[in-house]
Amino acid sequence: MGGTEHLTVRREGATLVLTLNRPEAKNALSISMLVGLYDGWIEADEDDEVRSVVLTGAGGAFCAGMDLKALAGEGMAGERHRDRLKADPDLHWKAMLRHHRPRKPVIAAVEGHCVAGGTEILQGTDIRVAGESATFGLFEVRRGLFPIGGSTVRLQRQIPRTHALEMLLTGRPYTAREAAAVGLVGHVVPDGGALGKALEIAGQINACGPLAVEAVKASVYETAEMTETDGLVAELARGWPVFDTADAKEGARAFAEKRTPLYQRH
């Protein structure tokens, strides 16, 4: 199991929990954190025992965005990871889920600040839970910057365009309730409860057939920009083979025999 000084990794049953761990900086992104995140996504992809991933932050914050001083190498830990960025100049985009989509469902558990790069990473996750006091926003334009982590493309596809443009162009903070109202997050829970709710959802996913879960997630993203006609063709190509898997046959037998499927016994 991987991890770095700014990214911890642990297992909760079949769920891999990745924790952004730089609370003194509200979990602002550093080289160590990015390397740990990328390695975590790869671990989840390659380990068949992992059914889902929960991404959260330590110290009551999710992520306050990119630490520009850290990336420039000014007084930061994790210098030993810099060679990883040199070897793969795309690694930071993969870590932030801009250029990588994990095979397994990713659930975000957000407390406190989830702004700038934090909100951009959020858009790469599949299911999102927020504590009541969580704060969201894309502050880049207020600093004369561009939210280049994918927000001008993804946000308008995930929430209504009028809300996406307001968030992008004003750079103002949004409360958890506002984020839920526009569809950026799916659940708002009492402060301190985001991780518990995320793990609860992960457990429900983990109880399902893993091959079916992966195929359903892949189909949703694959067909998102297709016409309905093309999407239905792609869905059939993606979904039909699932019926011939051992998981599907075991699920049918377990249902007929009124017992727990073997794939739930993890």
Secondary structure, DSSP 8 states (H G I E B T S, - for coil): ---BTTEEEEEETTEEEEEE--GGGTT-B-HHHHHHHHHHHHHHHH-TT--EEEEEESTT-SB--B-HHHHTTSS-S-GGGHHHHHH-TTHHHHHTTSS---SS-EEEEE-SEEETHHHHHHTT-SEEEEETT-EEE--GGGGT---TTTHHHHHHHHS-HHHHHHHHHH---EEHHHHHHHTS-SEEESTT-HHHHHHHHHHHHHTS-HHHHHHHHHHHHHHTTS-HHHHHHHHHHHHGGGGGSHHHHHHHHHHHHTS--GGG--
